[in-house]
Amino acid sequence: MLSTVNHIAVNVPPRQHAFEIADQLAAAFAQTAVERDKRGGTAKIERDLLRTSGLLDVTIPADFGGWGMEWSDTMKLIRVFARVDSSLAHLFGFQHLMLASVSLYGSRAQTEELFSETVRNKWFWGNALNPLDKRTNLASKNGGYLINGRKSFCSGAVDSDMLIVSAIRSVDEKFMVAAIPSSRPGIRILDDWDAMGQRQTDSGTVEFCDVAAGQEEFLKTPGPLGSIRASLRSCIAQLILSNIFLGIAEGALEEARNYTLAQTRPWIASTAQNATEDPYILANYGNFFVNLQAAQALTDIAGESLQRAWESGDAITENQRGKCALDVAASKVTTSKAGLEITNRMFEVMGARAAAGPARIDRFWRNLRTHTLHDPVDYKIRELGDWALNHQLPKPSFYS
C-alpha cells in the first residue's frame, strides 16, 4: 500500500513545490502501476493521494485559494504522471479541464463559489459532458430541471465529488451544462469501464433518473460557440491529451532504455559484442530521440500559446484563438505519431523476452492506442493542411 506523500517545506517556490510533490507521487504510483493495470477498476488509494497533495487546485487562482499555476506548467505536471501511469495522468488532467469548464462557461459568481469549495473540500471532479452522446435530456420542473438519460465515456466519474454534466433541453434542443454533486439522488455511476488500455480512468457510463438541478447550477455560456474565450475549452482538452501521449512516449522510452542496458543481447547475426553497440539498435534509439525531441518542442510551444490565449481573457481575438488551436493540433499530431512509433517499436530494441506477459510492458502501447482512437488525428492533419494551403483557421468546436 502506498504511504502518504511528504509535503515540501512551505518556503519552496510554488512552482518547484508542485513539481516536487508530483515527482513524489509519480514515484509512488510507479510502484503499483503494473499490478493496477492488470486489475483495472478504480485507483482509490492513488486518487486520495492526489486529493491530499493539493495538486487538484493548481489551476485555481490564488484569489480563490489555489496555486494559480500557468497552463504550460500544469501540462508538464500531467506529463510527469503520464510517464508512469497514464490513467492517473488522465484523471489529473481532466480535473483541470472540468475546472476550466467552470471558468469558461460559468459566471464570475459561479466560478468563485465552485473554485473556493473545491479547495476547501478537496473535491475531485468527474466528467459527464461528452457532447457526442446526446442521450441525456432536460425537462423543466418547479423552476429548475430534471435530468434523464445516459452518458458514456465519463472519465473520473467514479469516486468523484462533482460532475460536469451536459444535456439537451427538450423544449428547444439547446445544449446546456451543469455542475452538480456526484452523490445527488438519481445519479448512478456504473463501474463498467473495461478497455484494453487506460484501465483505471473509470471512463464508463453515468445514468440519470429524474435528477433535480436548479437554474443556478447551469453554467452561463456552455459550448464552443458561447464566446471566443469559451471555445478555448477544446484547446485545453486537446493539449491535455497531447501531454498524456508525450508522457507515455517518454515513459516507454525510459522503460526500453533500462531494459536494453540491463537485459537485451545482440542478435546472432550481429558483429557487436553488446546490444548497446548494435548499429540497428542504435539507429532505432536515434529515431526515437529525434521524434521525441520534436514532440516535446511542439508541445511546449502549444502550452505557451494556450497560456497567452488564456491571459487575454474576454479580449481574445479569433486569430489568437485560431493560432492556439493550430499549435495544439501540431502537438497532437506529433505526439500521436511519435508515441505510437516508440510504444510499438520499443520491443525491437528490447528483444523477444520483453514480450513476457507479467512485465506488461505493452501497457504503454495499449494506453496510447486506446486514447488516440477517441479523436482521429487525421482530422487534425486536415485542419493543419487547410491552414498551410488556404490560411483557414480551425473553426471552434468541441474537438478543435
N, C-alpha and C positions, 0 to 999 in steps of 0.2 A: 504494500500500500504506500502511496506517495505521502511524504511528510509535508508539513506546511512550509511554503516558500518563505525564506527570510527576507524581511524588508530592509532596504538600504537606508543608511543614515539620512536624516532629513536635510542636511546641508549639501547633499549632492545635487547638482543642477537637474531640473525636472526631466529634460530630455535624456540625459545619461541615466538618471534614476529609472526611467521607464524601460530603457534597453537592458539595464542590469537585471531588473525584475523579469523581463521577457526571457533573457538568457537562462535565468534560474528555472523558470517554468518550462522552457523548452528542454532543458536537460532532464527535468523530472518526467516530462511527457515521453521523452525518448526511451526511458527505461521500460515502459509498458506498451509502446506503440505496436510492436509485433503481435503481442498477445491480444490487444484490444482490436486490432484489425481482424484477427481471426474470430473474435467473439461478436463484434458488431454491437448494436444496441446503443444505449446512452452512456456517455462518458461522464457520469455524475461526479466522481471524485475530481476529475480534471476541470469540469465546469465550475465546481465550487472553489477550486484554487484560483481560477480566473476571477470569480466574484470577489474573493478576499484580497486579491492582488492590487485592486484599484485600477487595473488597466481597462476595465469596461467603461471607464469615464474619460479616456484620454482625449477624445474629440469634443467633449463638452467644454464650453468656455469657462474660464476661471471665475467669471462673474456668477456662474451657477454652481460652482463647487468642483468643476472638473479641472483637467490638466491644460486645456487649451492647446493641444498639440496640432501641428500643421498636418495636412493630409499627406504630404510627402513622407513625413516620418511615420505616420500611422501605417502607411502602406509597407514601410520597411519592417515594422513590428509584425505585420501579417506574414511577411516573408520569413522572419525568424521562426515562427511557429510552423510554417509550411515545410520547412526543411526537415522537420522530424515527424510531423503529424498534420497532414493537410486537412483532415476533418476538423480538428480544433482550430486551425487557421481559418477555415470557412466560417465556423461559428463566431469566432472573434471578429472577423471582417464584417459579417452580417450584423453583428451588434451595432457597429458604427454606420452601416448602411441604414438600419432602422432608425437610428438617432438622426441621421441626415435627412431621412424622410420626414421626420417630425419638424425639423428646422426648415426644410424647403417647402413643405406643403402646409404646415401649421401656422397659426397666428403667433405673434410675439408672446401673448399670454399663455397659449398652449405650450409653446416651446419652453418658456421659463418654468412652468409648473412641472412638465414631464421630465425635463433635464434635472431639475432640483430633486425630484422624487427618485429618479434613477440613482443619483449619487447617494442620497440618504438611505435608500433601501437596498442598494446593491442589486438593482434589477438587471436581469438578463432578458434581452428582447428576442422574440421569435418572429419568423416571417410567415404570414398567410396572405401575401399580397398577390402573387403570381397572376399577372394580367392576362396570360393566355388561357387560364382556367376561369371560365365565365359562369360556372355553375352556382355561384353564390349571389343571392339577391336580397334586396331591401324592400320592406313594406312599412308604410307609415303606421304608427300606433302611439296614441297618447302624447303627441308632441315629439316623439322620437321615432325609432325604427326597430323592427325585428329583423334579425339576420338569419337566413336559412340557406342551406346548401353545403357544398363541399369544396375544399381547396386541396390541390396536390402540390408536391414539391415544397412543403412548408418547413424549410430548413430551420433547425433550432427550436421548433415549437415545443418539443418535449422538454420538460424541466424549465420552461421559460416563465417569466413573471408577467410580461406584457407581450401583446401581439399587435403587429401592424396588419390590418385586415382590409382587403378590398372587396367590393360587392357592386352589383349593378342595381340601381334604383328602378323598381318595376314600372313606376308611373311614367318615366321619361327616358329610361335607358342610360341615365347619367352614371358615369364611373365615380365611385366615392371610396374614400379611405378613412378608416378609423383607427384609433389607438385605444385598445381595451385590455383589461386584465385577462390573463390566460385562464384563470380559475373561475370566470363568470359562468353562472348556470347556463346550460345548453351547449357549452363548448366541449367537444370530445376530441382529444388529441390522440390519434392512433399510433401505435408502435408497429408500423407496417413498412418501414424502410428496410430494404434488403437488396442493395445493389452490389455489383462486383467490386466497386471502389467507393471511396468516401463513406466508409462503413459506419461512421459514428457522427454523421451530420444530422441524424433524425429528420430527414427530408421527406417524411411521409405525408399522411393525409390528416386534415383537420375538418371535422364535421360541425355544423352549426344548426341547432334546432331551437327556433324561437329565442334567439339570443337578443336580449334588450340592449340597445345602445342609444344614449342621449345625443341630441343635436350637438352638444358641446364637445363630444368625443370625436366628431368627424373633422378632419383637417381641411383647412380653408381652400387651398388651391391644388387639389390632387391631380396627378398625371403630368406627363411631359409637356402638355400644351397649356398648363396653368400659367406659366410665365417662362421667360428665358432662364431665369435663375432656377426655377423648379425643374427644368429639363436637365440640370446638372446631375440629377439622381442617377440617370443611366450611365453617365461618365464615371461616377463613383463606383457603381456596381461593376462595370466592365473592368475598371482598374483594380478593384479588389480581386477579381478573377485572374487578371494578368499576374498580380503579385503572388497569388497562390500557385499558379503554373510555374512561375520563376522559382519560387521557393522549393517546389517539388523537384525541379530540374537541378537546383543547387544541391539539395539533399541527396539525390540519386547519384550525382557525380562524386560527391564525397564518399558515399557508400561504395561505389565502384572502385574508387582510388584505394580506399583502405583494403578492400578485398584483393585487388590486383597486387598491391605491395606485399600482402601477407600470404596469399594462397595461390595465385594464378601461376601456372607453369607454362613455359613456351611450347608451342605446337611442335610435334615431332619433326616436321619439315623445316623448322626454323633453325637458323645458324646461331641464334642468340643463346647465351648461357642462362639468361634470366628473362622473365616476362617483361621486366621493366626496360629491357633493351630491344625487344622485338619491334621491328620497324612498322609493322601493321598496327600493333597495339599503340605505339606512339602516334601514328597518324590519326587513329581514332580519337585519342585524347586531344590531339591538336585541333581537330574539327570541333569536338565538344567545347573546348576552351573558347575558340573564336566565336561560335554561335552563342554561347552563354554570355560572353562579353557584350555582344551586340544587343542581346535581350536585356541585359542589366542596364545598359546605357539608355536604350529607348524607354524602358520602364521608369527610370529615374527622371528622364525628360518629361514624361507624361505626368508624373507625380508633381513636379514643379508647375507644369501647365495647369493642372487641376487646382493647385493652391492659389495661383494667381487669379484664376476664374472665380474661385470661391470668395476671395478677398474683395472682388469687385461688387459683391452684393447685388442689390437691385439695379445697379448701373451697368451690369454686364451686357455686352453687345452680342448680336447674333454671330458676328465674325469671331469674337473672342471665344464664345461657346463652341463654334464650329472648329476652331483651331484646336481647342482642348479635345474635342471628340476625335479629330484626326490623330492627334498624338496618342490618345488612348488606343485607338484602333491599330496603329502601328505597333504599339506594345503588345496588344492582344495577339496579333498575327505572329509576331516574332517569338513570343514566349510559348505559344502553342506549338509552333514548328520545332523550335529548339528543344522544348521539353519532351515532345513525343519522340524525337530522334534519340535523345540521351537515354530516356527511360526504356526505349526498345533496344538500342544498340549497346547499352552498357553490358549486356550479357556476352557480347562478342569479345569484350576486353577482360571479362572475368572468367569465362570458361563454363563448361558443362555442369560442374558441381554447384555453380551459383544458382542453378535452377531447382535445387532441392527444396521440397515443399516447406519444411519447418522454418526456413530462413525468411520466407515470404518477401523476398527482395522484389518480386513482381508487383508489390503493393504500390510502388512509385508509378509504374505504368498504369495499373488499374485505376488509381486515384485520378491521374491526369486524363486518361481516356474517358472515364465516367464524366468528368467535369466538362471536357471540351465538346461532348456531344450535345450539351444543353443549348449551345449557341454556336452554330456552324461558322467557322472562321472564314469560309468563302464569302459570306455576306460583308464581312469587314474588308476583305480584299477588294470587293466590288466598290465599296464606298471610297477606299483609297484610290482606286483606279479612276473613279468619277472625278475626284479632286485633281489627280495628276493630269488627266486629259482635258477635262471640261471646267476645272476650277469650281465644281459644285460642292458646297459644304454638305455634310451629312444632315439630314432632316431629323429633328429631335423626335425620339420615340422611347419606348421602354428599353430598347436594345442598342441605341446608337446616340 
